Amino acid sequence: MPQKDPCQKQACEIQKCLQANNYMESKCQAVIRELRKCCAQYPKGRSVVCSGFEKEEEENLTLKSASK
């Protein structure tokens, strides 16, 4: 049986918040921060729901190194 994603709860909270606030991301910053905090606690690849943040970080690093 696959392990439960450690940040699944926070990901669900984001979905609930977005739905309740007509998908206005600005109204859900607190729950997004909670997910980021959760993701920071685990190594890359451990949480599927964190993969979007991991990809975003890699793209930002690539852009920063390209602009030097």
VMD Tcl script that builds the backbone (N, CA, C; Angstrom):
set m [mol new atoms 204]
animate dup $m
set s [atomselect $m all]
$s set {name element resname resid chain x y z} {
  {N N MET 1 A 0.839 -1.186 0.000}
  {CA C MET 1 A 0.000 0.000 0.000}
  {C C MET 1 A 0.883 1.248 0.000}
  {N N PRO 2 A 0.666 2.190 -0.922}
  {CA C PRO 2 A 1.507 3.375 -0.980}
  {C C PRO 2 A 1.330 4.252 0.267}
  {N N GLN 3 A 2.426 4.933 0.627}
  {CA C GLN 3 A 2.361 5.819 1.780}
  {C C GLN 3 A 1.524 7.041 1.456}
  {N N LYS 4 A 0.847 7.549 2.482}
  {CA C LYS 4 A 0.050 8.754 2.319}
  {C C LYS 4 A 0.996 9.942 2.129}
  {N N ASP 5 A 0.631 10.841 1.246}
  {CA C ASP 5 A 1.451 12.029 1.020}
  {C C ASP 5 A 1.442 12.886 2.284}
  {N N PRO 6 A 2.614 13.248 2.801}
  {CA C PRO 6 A 2.652 13.971 4.067}
  {C C PRO 6 A 2.052 15.375 4.004}
  {N N CYS 7 A 1.916 15.942 2.822}
  {CA C CYS 7 A 1.385 17.307 2.689}
  {C C CYS 7 A 0.008 17.339 2.027}
  {N N GLN 8 A -0.629 16.180 1.934}
  {CA C GLN 8 A -1.950 16.080 1.300}
  {C C GLN 8 A -2.979 16.969 1.987}
  {N N LYS 9 A -2.949 16.997 3.319}
  {CA C LYS 9 A -3.926 17.790 4.074}
  {C C LYS 9 A -3.849 19.274 3.675}
  {N N GLN 10 A -2.626 19.793 3.593}
  {CA C GLN 10 A -2.454 21.198 3.236}
  {C C GLN 10 A -2.892 21.465 1.799}
  {N N ALA 11 A -2.633 20.519 0.915}
  {CA C ALA 11 A -3.056 20.671 -0.481}
  {C C ALA 11 A -4.578 20.723 -0.572}
  {N N CYS 12 A -5.250 19.898 0.213}
  {CA C CYS 12 A -6.721 19.913 0.227}
  {C C CYS 12 A -7.244 21.229 0.789}
  {N N GLU 13 A -6.552 21.766 1.792}
  {CA C GLU 13 A -6.961 23.052 2.364}
  {C C GLU 13 A -6.859 24.166 1.332}
  {N N ILE 14 A -5.828 24.116 0.497}
  {CA C ILE 14 A -5.689 25.118 -0.566}
  {C C ILE 14 A -6.862 25.010 -1.531}
  {N N GLN 15 A -7.203 23.798 -1.929}
  {CA C GLN 15 A -8.327 23.617 -2.856}
  {C C GLN 15 A -9.624 24.153 -2.267}
  {N N LYS 16 A -9.856 23.850 -0.990}
  {CA C LYS 16 A -11.069 24.348 -0.329}
  {C C LYS 16 A -11.079 25.867 -0.298}
  {N N CYS 17 A -9.937 26.455 0.049}
  {CA C CYS 17 A -9.831 27.907 0.126}
  {C C CYS 17 A -10.079 28.547 -1.242}
  {N N LEU 18 A -9.445 28.003 -2.262}
  {CA C LEU 18 A -9.617 28.563 -3.607}
  {C C LEU 18 A -11.077 28.486 -4.060}
  {N N GLN 19 A -11.707 27.351 -3.808}
  {CA C GLN 19 A -13.111 27.206 -4.198}
  {C C GLN 19 A -13.989 28.202 -3.445}
  {N N ALA 20 A -13.721 28.378 -2.155}
  {CA C ALA 20 A -14.525 29.277 -1.330}
  {C C ALA 20 A -14.309 30.750 -1.700}
  {N N ASN 21 A -13.162 31.054 -2.309}
  {CA C ASN 21 A -12.817 32.443 -2.624}
  {C C ASN 21 A -12.751 32.705 -4.123}
  {N N ASN 22 A -13.543 31.969 -4.876}
  {CA C ASN 22 A -13.647 32.180 -6.319}
  {C C ASN 22 A -12.278 32.136 -7.013}
  {N N TYR 23 A -11.434 31.243 -6.548}
  {CA C TYR 23 A -10.108 31.003 -7.119}
  {C C TYR 23 A -9.201 32.234 -7.121}
  {N N MET 24 A -9.372 33.088 -6.107}
  {CA C MET 24 A -8.483 34.244 -5.936}
  {C C MET 24 A -7.330 33.818 -5.024}
  {N N GLU 25 A -6.192 33.565 -5.651}
  {CA C GLU 25 A -5.027 33.054 -4.932}
  {C C GLU 25 A -4.612 33.990 -3.791}
  {N N SER 26 A -4.791 35.284 -3.980}
  {CA C SER 26 A -4.389 36.266 -2.968}
  {C C SER 26 A -5.123 36.061 -1.642}
  {N N LYS 27 A -6.310 35.478 -1.680}
  {CA C LYS 27 A -7.083 35.246 -0.457}
  {C C LYS 27 A -6.665 33.973 0.266}
  {N N CYS 28 A -5.763 33.210 -0.338}
  {CA C CYS 28 A -5.376 31.918 0.234}
  {C C CYS 28 A -3.887 31.852 0.566}
  {N N GLN 29 A -3.257 32.986 0.722}
  {CA C GLN 29 A -1.810 32.999 0.965}
  {C C GLN 29 A -1.421 32.263 2.246}
  {N N ALA 30 A -2.237 32.349 3.276}
  {CA C ALA 30 A -1.904 31.675 4.543}
  {C C ALA 30 A -1.844 30.160 4.359}
  {N N VAL 31 A -2.820 29.586 3.656}
  {CA C VAL 31 A -2.810 28.130 3.461}
  {C C VAL 31 A -1.716 27.714 2.483}
  {N N ILE 32 A -1.385 28.574 1.534}
  {CA C ILE 32 A -0.283 28.280 0.610}
  {C C ILE 32 A 1.036 28.272 1.380}
  {N N ARG 33 A 1.204 29.222 2.305}
  {CA C ARG 33 A 2.411 29.244 3.149}
  {C C ARG 33 A 2.517 27.970 3.979}
  {N N GLU 34 A 1.374 27.492 4.479}
  {CA C GLU 34 A 1.384 26.251 5.272}
  {C C GLU 34 A 1.851 25.067 4.429}
  {N N LEU 35 A 1.407 25.011 3.180}
  {CA C LEU 35 A 1.853 23.928 2.304}
  {C C LEU 35 A 3.352 24.047 2.035}
  {N N ARG 36 A 3.824 25.257 1.786}
  {CA C ARG 36 A 5.265 25.457 1.556}
  {C C ARG 36 A 6.075 25.021 2.777}
  {N N LYS 37 A 5.559 25.335 3.981}
  {CA C LYS 37 A 6.244 24.925 5.214}
  {C C LYS 37 A 6.308 23.403 5.299}
  {N N CYS 38 A 5.200 22.758 4.974}
  {CA C CYS 38 A 5.153 21.295 4.995}
  {C C CYS 38 A 6.166 20.733 3.991}
  {N N CYS 39 A 6.176 21.284 2.790}
  {CA C CYS 39 A 7.074 20.793 1.745}
  {C C CYS 39 A 8.536 20.945 2.154}
  {N N ALA 40 A 8.853 22.003 2.874}
  {CA C ALA 40 A 10.235 22.261 3.289}
  {C C ALA 40 A 10.727 21.209 4.287}
  {N N GLN 41 A 9.814 20.506 4.923}
  {CA C GLN 41 A 10.182 19.504 5.931}
  {C C GLN 41 A 10.614 18.163 5.325}
  {N N TYR 42 A 10.341 17.962 4.043}
  {CA C TYR 42 A 10.592 16.658 3.429}
  {C C TYR 42 A 11.560 16.784 2.257}
  {N N PRO 43 A 12.331 15.725 2.004}
  {CA C PRO 43 A 13.255 15.763 0.860}
  {C C PRO 43 A 12.483 15.799 -0.462}
  {N N LYS 44 A 13.132 16.348 -1.485}
  {CA C LYS 44 A 12.503 16.408 -2.815}
  {C C LYS 44 A 12.058 15.025 -3.245}
  {N N GLY 45 A 10.896 14.965 -3.843}
  {CA C GLY 45 A 10.372 13.696 -4.330}
  {C C GLY 45 A 9.561 12.923 -3.312}
  {N N ARG 46 A 9.584 13.328 -2.058}
  {CA C ARG 46 A 8.843 12.607 -1.011}
  {C C ARG 46 A 7.350 12.893 -1.102}
  {N N SER 47 A 6.995 14.124 -1.468}
  {CA C SER 47 A 5.594 14.518 -1.524}
  {C C SER 47 A 5.214 14.894 -2.950}
  {N N VAL 48 A 4.252 14.185 -3.502}
  {CA C VAL 48 A 3.792 14.465 -4.868}
  {C C VAL 48 A 3.182 15.862 -4.934}
  {N N VAL 49 A 2.437 16.264 -3.902}
  {CA C VAL 49 A 1.786 17.580 -3.945}
  {C C VAL 49 A 2.800 18.718 -3.891}
  {N N CYS 50 A 4.020 18.445 -3.469}
  {CA C CYS 50 A 5.063 19.476 -3.407}
  {C C CYS 50 A 5.827 19.595 -4.716}
  {N N SER 51 A 5.606 18.691 -5.643}
  {CA C SER 51 A 6.394 18.674 -6.871}
  {C C SER 51 A 6.262 19.973 -7.665}
  {N N GLY 52 A 5.115 20.629 -7.602}
  {CA C GLY 52 A 4.940 21.912 -8.293}
  {C C GLY 52 A 5.836 22.986 -7.724}
  {N N PHE 53 A 5.965 23.037 -6.397}
  {CA C PHE 53 A 6.859 24.003 -5.760}
  {C C PHE 53 A 8.311 23.682 -6.087}
  {N N GLU 54 A 8.647 22.408 -6.113}
  {CA C GLU 54 A 10.016 21.998 -6.425}
  {C C GLU 54 A 10.373 22.419 -7.849}
  {N N LYS 55 A 9.444 22.231 -8.777}
  {CA C LYS 55 A 9.677 22.620 -10.170}
  {C C LYS 55 A 9.827 24.134 -10.275}
  {N N GLU 56 A 8.991 24.875 -9.551}
  {CA C GLU 56 A 9.045 26.330 -9.540}
  {C C GLU 56 A 10.418 26.811 -9.036}
  {N N GLU 57 A 10.925 26.184 -7.979}
  {CA C GLU 57 A 12.240 26.540 -7.431}
  {C C GLU 57 A 13.338 26.293 -8.461}
  {N N GLU 58 A 13.287 25.153 -9.129}
  {CA C GLU 58 A 14.301 24.832 -10.129}
  {C C GLU 58 A 14.278 25.847 -11.273}
  {N N GLU 59 A 13.086 26.245 -11.712}
  {CA C GLU 59 A 12.972 27.224 -12.788}
  {C C GLU 59 A 13.520 28.581 -12.348}
  {N N ASN 60 A 13.241 28.979 -11.111}
  {CA C ASN 60 A 13.760 30.243 -10.591}
  {C C ASN 60 A 15.278 30.224 -10.521}
  {N N LEU 61 A 15.861 29.107 -10.097}
  {CA C LEU 61 A 17.319 29.003 -10.033}
  {C C LEU 61 A 17.925 29.088 -11.430}
  {N N THR 62 A 17.273 28.453 -12.405}
  {CA C THR 62 A 17.755 28.489 -13.785}
  {C C THR 62 A 17.709 29.911 -14.322}
  {N N LEU 63 A 16.630 30.624 -14.046}
  {CA C LEU 63 A 16.496 32.004 -14.513}
  {C C LEU 63 A 17.540 32.915 -13.866}
  {N N LYS 64 A 17.780 32.726 -12.571}
  {CA C LYS 64 A 18.766 33.559 -11.856}
  {C C LYS 64 A 20.160 33.328 -12.421}
  {N N SER 65 A 20.527 32.086 -12.671}
  {CA C SER 65 A 21.870 31.798 -13.175}
  {C C SER 65 A 22.026 32.276 -14.623}
  {N N ALA 66 A 20.941 32.282 -15.385}
  {CA C ALA 66 A 20.986 32.728 -16.772}
  {C C ALA 66 A 21.115 34.247 -16.873}
  {N N SER 67 A 20.620 34.972 -15.863}
  {CA C SER 67 A 20.634 36.434 -15.923}
  {C C SER 67 A 21.941 37.022 -15.397}
  {N N LYS 68 A 22.859 36.181 -14.932}
  {CA C LYS 68 A 24.138 36.694 -14.412}
  {C C LYS 68 A 25.122 36.954 -15.514}
}
mol reanalyze $m
mol bondsrecalc $m
mol representation Tube
mol addrep $m
